[in-house]
Amino acid sequence: MTGVRTAEQLERFKELLLEERREAEERLAEQSEGITAVREARSDVSVDDEHDPDGPTMSQEWSQRTAVLHDVEHELDDVDRALARIEDGSYGVCERCGAKITVGRLEARPTATLCIDCARLVR
């Protein structure tokens, strides 16, 4: 099979996407807690992490955590869009050329919106 065609396949991809969403939500909560901890530590005027040679500064920690948080938020958006495509019947159809996206590609990347040929062209 080259494209998503059956209700069983769609249900399997929906389950994969929902699991991916749960995992991303866990990472989002973890990063949010970490950001809160860094924010609280940064507000403590007695902390002088800029001169601590043994660890990253709070600014570095803040930058890393906010970058990861941003990535997870984008991942959640991608998953939500894929779930919406399942509901509206457009899941597994390339947004660029209209061809079916192969099952193998969707298994590797369930949020894919482009077939492999179009994805190569876009890069």
C-alpha positions in Angstrom: 0.0 0.0 0.0 1.3 3.4 -0.8 -1.2 5.7 0.9 -3.6 5.8 3.8 -6.8 4.2 2.6 -8.6 2.4 5.3 -10.4 3.3 8.5 -8.0 1.0 10.4 -5.0 2.8 9.1 -6.5 6.2 10.0 -7.3 4.9 13.5 -3.8 3.6 14.0 -2.3 7.0 12.9 -4.8 8.8 15.2 -3.6 6.7 18.1 0.1 7.4 17.2 -0.6 11.1 17.1 -2.5 11.1 20.4 0.4 9.3 22.1 2.8 11.8 20.6 0.6 14.5 21.9 0.6 13.0 25.4 4.4 12.7 25.4 4.7 16.3 24.2 2.4 17.6 26.8 4.5 15.9 29.5 7.6 17.5 28.1 5.8 20.9 28.0 4.8 20.6 31.7 8.4 19.6 32.6 9.9 22.5 30.7 7.3 24.9 32.1 8.2 23.8 35.7 11.9 24.3 34.9 11.3 27.8 33.5 9.4 28.6 36.7 12.3 27.4 38.8 14.8 29.5 36.7 12.5 32.5 36.9 12.3 32.2 40.7 16.1 31.7 41.0 16.8 34.7 38.7 14.6 36.9 41.0 16.8 35.9 44.0 19.3 38.8 44.1 21.6 36.8 46.3 22.3 34.3 43.5 25.5 35.1 41.6 25.5 32.4 39.0 27.4 34.5 36.4 30.6 33.8 38.4 30.0 30.1 39.0 32.7 28.2 37.0 31.1 24.8 37.6 27.8 25.2 35.9 25.7 27.0 33.3 24.5 30.4 34.1 20.8 31.0 34.7 20.7 32.9 31.4 22.0 29.9 29.6 19.5 27.7 31.4 16.7 30.1 30.6 17.6 30.2 26.9 17.9 26.4 26.6 14.6 25.8 28.4 12.7 28.4 26.4 14.0 27.0 23.1 12.9 23.5 24.1 9.5 24.9 25.2 9.1 26.6 21.9 10.0 23.4 20.0 7.4 21.4 22.0 4.7 24.0 21.4 5.4 23.7 17.6 5.3 19.9 17.9 1.9 20.1 19.6 0.6 22.4 16.9 1.8 20.0 14.2 0.1 17.1 16.0 -3.2 19.1 16.3 -3.1 19.9 12.6 -2.5 16.3 11.8 -5.5 15.2 14.0 -7.6 17.9 12.3 -6.6 16.5 8.9 -7.7 13.0 10.0 -11.1 14.5 10.9 -11.5 16.5 7.7 -10.3 13.6 5.4 -7.2 15.2 4.1 -4.7 13.3 6.3 -2.1 11.5 4.2 -2.5 13.8 1.2 0.4 15.9 0.2 -0.4 19.6 0.6 1.8 20.6 -2.3 1.0 18.1 -5.1 -2.1 16.3 -3.9 -0.5 12.8 -4.0 -0.9 10.3 -1.3 1.8 10.3 1.3 3.2 6.8 1.8 2.3 4.8 4.9 6.0 4.3 5.5 6.6 8.1 5.6 3.6 8.6 7.9 4.8 5.9 10.2 8.2 7.6 10.4 6.7 11.1 10.7 2.9 11.0 11.5 2.7 14.8 11.2 4.0 14.9 7.6 2.2 17.2 5.3 4.3 16.6 2.2 5.1 13.5 0.2 8.8 12.6 0.2 9.3 14.0 -3.3 7.8 17.4 -2.4 9.7 17.4 1.0 13.0 17.0 -0.9 12.1 19.9 -3.2 11.2 22.2 -0.3 14.5 21.7 1.4 
